Amino acid sequence: MIRITPTRRLALAALVAALALPALAGRPAAAITPEEIKARGKIIVGIQGDNPPWGFVTSDGKQDGFDADIARLYAKQLGVEVEFMPLEVNNRIPALTSGRVDVLFATMAMLPERAKAVQFSKPYVANAIVLIAPKSVEVKTNADMAKLSIGVAKGAAQDTQVTKNAPAGTVIRRYDGDAPSIQALASGQVQALGGNIFYLQRVEQARPGEFENKLEFQKLYNGACTRLGEKELNASINAFIDRIKADGELQKLYDKWMKVPVHQFPDSLDGVPFSAS
C-alpha cells in the first residue's frame, strides 16, 4: 500500500487546484437581475475610455460621452449609482462575459457574430463605418484602397469592413484601440484610416483640413449588451430605451453629442435578436 504523507497530500491538492483553474476561469459569470443591482446600490458599466463622442475620460478624470450619459440615465431609472470601467475594443465582450461589468454601453455595433456571445438590446444610436483618407488622394471605389496603407482598431467593426472590402494585398495595420489607430494616421504611420463617422472630428484636431470621409462600408446600430440568458436585465434595458425614445431624453443626448435628429431604428436585424430567449 502506498502511504500518502501530509507533504504529498498537500502537493496533490495543489495540483488538483491548478488543473481546475482554467476551467473555472472559462466559466461564464452568473446572471444578474435588476433587483440584485438595486440591492447592491450600483451598476458597473463597461464603456470605451478614449473614443469621443461615445466614451472618453475628461482631464479631471470624469467619464463622459454619449454612452456615459445613456448609462447614467439607466442608473437613474434603477435608482442606483453608476461605476464605469473604461475598456478597449478587444476586451469589451470578455469583461462582460467574465462578470467584471454588468452591462456594456460601449459603442457596441449590433453584429450577428457578436450576438452569439452577448445579448443585445434594442438599438439606441446609429453609426457608420467609413474610410478616411487625404483629400488630395482619389478614393472612389474599393479598388482604390490598394494604393494605401490603412490603419484600423484591431477587432472592431472597421477592421472587419476594411479587411472585407480592401483588395488582396492591401496593407492593413491593426492597432490596439481607436486612439492608437487615429494617432497612426495623424503621425503618418498609415495613409488612410478605417473608422466611424466621428473619427474625422478627431483627425481634424491633429491635422485640420487634410482628410475627408471617402467610402462608406456599412450602416450600423449600437445596442447595450448583457450576458446571454439574462432575460430580466435585457427586458429592463429595452423598456428604458423605449422610454427615452418616447419622452425626448434620447433626442436631448443626440442634440448634445450627435447634432442630428434621432435616427429611425429598425424593428429587427438579421442574426441579432433584441430580446433574450
C-alpha positions as CSV (number, residue, x, y, z in Angstrom):
1,M,0.0,0.0,0.0
2,I,1.3,3.5,-0.9
3,R,1.4,5.7,2.1
4,I,0.4,9.3,1.3
5,T,2.3,11.7,3.6
6,P,1.0,15.1,4.6
7,T,3.5,16.7,2.3
8,R,2.4,14.6,-0.7
9,R,-1.2,15.2,0.2
10,L,-0.6,19.0,0.1
11,A,1.2,18.7,-3.2
12,L,-1.7,16.6,-4.7
13,A,-4.2,19.2,-3.5
14,A,-2.2,22.0,-5.1
15,L,-2.1,20.1,-8.4
16,V,-5.8,19.5,-8.5
17,A,-6.5,23.1,-7.8
18,A,-4.1,24.2,-10.5
19,L,-5.8,21.9,-13.0
20,A,-9.2,23.3,-12.1
21,L,-8.2,26.9,-12.6
22,P,-8.5,27.1,-16.4
23,A,-12.0,25.5,-16.2
24,L,-13.1,28.0,-13.6
25,A,-11.7,30.9,-15.4
26,G,-13.5,29.9,-18.6
27,R,-16.9,29.7,-16.9
28,P,-19.4,32.4,-17.7
29,A,-20.4,34.8,-14.9
30,A,-23.7,34.1,-13.1
31,A,-26.7,36.0,-14.4
32,I,-27.7,39.2,-12.6
33,T,-31.1,40.8,-12.3
34,P,-32.2,44.5,-12.0
35,E,-33.3,43.7,-8.4
36,E,-29.9,42.4,-7.5
37,I,-28.3,45.5,-9.0
38,K,-30.7,47.7,-6.9
39,A,-29.8,45.7,-3.8
40,R,-26.1,46.3,-4.4
41,G,-26.7,50.0,-4.9
42,K,-24.6,50.4,-8.1
43,I,-24.4,49.2,-11.7
44,I,-21.0,48.5,-13.2
45,V,-20.9,49.7,-16.8
46,G,-18.3,48.8,-19.4
47,I,-17.6,51.8,-21.7
48,Q,-15.0,52.9,-24.1
49,G,-12.4,55.1,-22.4
50,D,-10.9,57.0,-25.3
51,N,-13.4,57.2,-28.2
52,P,-15.3,60.5,-28.2
53,P,-18.1,61.3,-28.6
54,W,-19.1,57.9,-27.4
55,G,-17.0,57.4,-24.3
56,F,-13.9,59.2,-23.0
57,V,-12.3,60.4,-19.8
58,T,-12.1,64.2,-19.2
59,S,-9.0,66.0,-18.0
60,D,-10.4,65.9,-14.4
61,G,-10.9,62.1,-14.6
62,K,-14.7,62.1,-15.3
63,Q,-16.2,59.5,-17.7
64,D,-18.1,61.4,-20.3
65,G,-19.7,61.0,-23.7
66,F,-22.9,59.8,-25.3
67,D,-22.7,56.3,-23.9
68,A,-21.8,57.6,-20.4
69,D,-24.9,59.8,-20.4
70,I,-27.1,56.9,-21.6
71,A,-25.7,54.8,-18.7
72,R,-26.3,57.5,-16.2
73,L,-29.9,57.7,-17.3
74,Y,-30.4,54.0,-16.9
75,A,-28.7,54.0,-13.5
76,K,-31.1,56.8,-12.5
77,Q,-34.1,54.7,-13.6
78,L,-32.8,51.9,-11.4
79,G,-32.2,54.3,-8.5
80,V,-28.5,53.3,-8.2
81,E,-25.0,54.8,-8.6
82,V,-23.0,54.0,-11.8
83,E,-19.5,52.8,-11.8
84,F,-17.7,53.0,-15.1
85,M,-15.0,50.6,-16.3
86,P,-13.2,52.0,-19.4
87,L,-12.4,49.3,-21.9
88,E,-10.6,48.8,-25.1
89,V,-12.3,47.4,-28.2
90,N,-10.9,43.9,-27.8
91,N,-11.8,43.4,-24.1
92,R,-15.3,44.7,-24.1
93,I,-17.1,41.3,-24.5
94,P,-14.6,39.4,-22.2
95,A,-15.2,42.0,-19.5
96,L,-18.9,41.3,-19.7
97,T,-19.0,37.6,-20.1
98,S,-16.5,37.2,-17.2
99,G,-18.6,39.3,-14.9
100,R,-16.3,42.3,-14.5
101,V,-19.1,44.5,-15.7
102,D,-22.9,44.2,-15.6
103,V,-23.7,45.8,-18.9
104,L,-21.9,47.3,-21.9
105,F,-22.8,50.8,-23.2
106,A,-19.6,50.8,-25.2
107,T,-20.2,51.7,-28.9
108,M,-21.3,48.0,-29.5
109,A,-22.2,47.7,-33.1
110,M,-25.0,45.1,-33.4
111,L,-23.3,42.3,-35.5
112,P,-24.5,38.7,-35.9
113,E,-21.1,37.3,-34.8
114,R,-21.2,39.3,-31.6
115,A,-24.8,38.2,-30.9
116,K,-23.5,34.7,-30.5
117,A,-21.6,35.8,-27.4
118,V,-23.7,38.6,-25.9
119,Q,-27.4,39.6,-25.7
120,F,-28.1,42.9,-27.5
121,S,-30.8,45.3,-26.5
122,K,-32.9,47.3,-29.0
123,P,-30.7,49.9,-30.8
124,Y,-30.4,53.3,-29.3
125,V,-28.0,55.1,-31.7
126,A,-26.8,54.7,-35.3
127,N,-23.3,54.8,-36.7
128,A,-21.5,54.1,-40.0
129,I,-18.1,52.5,-40.8
130,V,-16.1,54.7,-43.2
131,L,-12.7,55.1,-44.8
132,I,-10.9,58.4,-44.1
133,A,-8.1,59.4,-46.5
134,P,-6.4,62.6,-47.7
135,K,-8.5,65.0,-49.8
136,S,-5.6,65.0,-52.3
137,V,-5.9,61.3,-52.9
138,E,-8.6,59.9,-55.2
139,V,-10.6,57.1,-53.5
140,K,-13.9,56.4,-55.2
141,T,-14.1,52.6,-55.2
142,N,-12.8,49.8,-53.0
143,A,-10.2,49.1,-55.7
144,D,-8.6,52.4,-54.9
145,M,-7.8,51.2,-51.3
146,A,-5.0,49.0,-52.7
147,K,-2.7,52.0,-53.1
148,L,-3.0,53.0,-49.4
149,S,-1.7,51.7,-46.1
150,I,-4.8,51.6,-43.8
151,G,-5.0,51.7,-40.1
152,V,-7.8,50.1,-38.0
153,A,-8.6,49.3,-34.4
154,K,-8.0,45.6,-34.1
155,G,-11.1,43.6,-33.8
156,A,-13.5,46.5,-34.3
157,A,-16.2,46.7,-36.9
158,Q,-13.9,48.9,-39.1
159,D,-11.3,46.1,-39.0
160,T,-13.9,43.7,-40.3
161,Q,-15.1,46.0,-43.0
162,V,-11.7,47.2,-44.3
163,T,-10.5,43.6,-44.4
164,K,-13.6,42.5,-46.3
165,N,-13.6,45.4,-48.8
166,A,-9.9,46.0,-49.5
167,P,-8.3,44.3,-52.5
168,A,-6.0,41.4,-51.8
169,G,-2.5,42.6,-50.8
170,T,-3.7,45.9,-49.3
171,V,-1.5,46.9,-46.4
172,I,-3.7,46.9,-43.3
173,R,-2.2,47.8,-39.9
174,R,-4.1,46.9,-36.8
175,Y,-3.8,48.9,-33.6
176,D,-4.9,48.2,-30.0
177,G,-7.8,50.6,-29.9
178,D,-9.3,53.7,-31.5
179,A,-6.9,56.3,-30.2
180,P,-3.7,54.5,-31.5
181,S,-5.2,54.0,-34.9
182,I,-6.2,57.7,-35.2
183,Q,-2.7,58.7,-34.0
184,A,-1.2,56.4,-36.6
185,L,-2.9,58.4,-39.3
186,A,-2.1,61.8,-37.7
187,S,1.6,60.8,-37.4
188,G,1.9,59.5,-40.9
189,Q,2.3,55.8,-40.0
190,V,-0.6,55.0,-42.3
191,Q,-2.2,56.9,-45.2
192,A,-5.8,56.1,-44.5
193,L,-8.0,55.0,-41.6
194,G,-11.0,52.8,-41.1
195,G,-13.3,54.3,-38.5
196,N,-16.8,55.5,-37.7
197,I,-18.4,58.8,-38.7
198,F,-17.0,60.6,-35.8
199,Y,-13.3,59.8,-36.3
200,L,-12.9,62.7,-38.7
201,Q,-13.6,65.2,-35.9
202,R,-10.6,63.8,-34.0
203,V,-8.4,63.6,-37.1
204,E,-9.2,67.3,-37.8
205,Q,-7.9,68.3,-34.3
206,A,-4.5,66.9,-35.3
207,R,-4.3,67.8,-39.0
208,P,-7.1,70.2,-39.9
209,G,-8.3,70.3,-43.4
210,E,-6.3,67.4,-44.8
211,F,-8.7,64.5,-44.7
212,E,-12.2,63.5,-45.6
213,N,-14.6,60.6,-45.4
214,K,-14.1,58.7,-48.7
215,L,-16.1,55.4,-48.6
216,E,-19.0,54.2,-46.5
217,F,-18.9,50.4,-45.9
218,Q,-21.7,49.7,-43.5
219,K,-24.6,51.3,-41.7
220,L,-24.6,50.2,-38.1
221,Y,-26.8,50.4,-35.0
222,N,-25.4,50.3,-31.5
223,G,-27.1,48.5,-28.6
224,A,-26.5,47.8,-24.9
225,C,-25.1,44.3,-24.2
226,T,-25.9,41.9,-21.4
227,R,-24.9,38.3,-20.9
228,L,-26.8,35.6,-22.8
229,G,-29.9,34.4,-20.9
230,E,-30.3,37.5,-18.7
231,K,-33.9,38.0,-19.6
232,E,-34.9,40.4,-16.8
233,L,-31.9,42.7,-17.3
234,N,-32.4,42.7,-21.1
235,A,-36.2,43.4,-20.7
236,S,-35.4,46.3,-18.3
237,I,-32.9,47.9,-20.7
238,N,-35.3,47.5,-23.6
239,A,-38.1,49.2,-21.6
240,F,-35.6,52.0,-20.7
241,I,-34.7,52.5,-24.4
242,D,-38.4,52.7,-25.3
243,R,-39.0,55.3,-22.6
244,I,-36.1,57.6,-23.6
245,K,-37.1,57.5,-27.2
246,A,-40.7,58.4,-26.3
247,D,-40.1,61.1,-23.7
248,G,-37.4,63.0,-25.6
249,E,-34.5,62.2,-23.4
250,L,-32.7,60.4,-26.3
251,Q,-33.2,63.4,-28.5
252,K,-31.6,65.6,-25.9
253,L,-28.5,63.4,-25.9
254,Y,-28.4,63.4,-29.7
255,D,-28.6,67.2,-29.6
256,K,-25.7,67.3,-27.1
257,W,-23.4,64.8,-28.8
258,M,-24.5,64.0,-32.3
259,K,-26.1,67.3,-33.5
260,V,-28.6,65.4,-35.7
261,P,-32.2,64.1,-35.2
262,V,-32.7,60.7,-33.6
263,H,-32.4,58.0,-36.3
264,Q,-35.2,55.8,-37.4
265,F,-34.3,52.4,-35.9
266,P,-35.2,49.0,-37.4
267,D,-37.7,46.7,-35.7
268,S,-35.3,43.8,-36.3
269,L,-31.8,43.0,-37.6
270,D,-30.8,39.7,-39.3
271,G,-29.0,37.5,-36.8
272,V,-29.3,39.9,-33.9
273,P,-32.2,39.3,-31.5
274,F,-33.2,42.3,-29.4
275,S,-34.8,40.1,-26.6
276,A,-33.3,37.3,-24.6
277,S,-34.7,33.9,-25.2
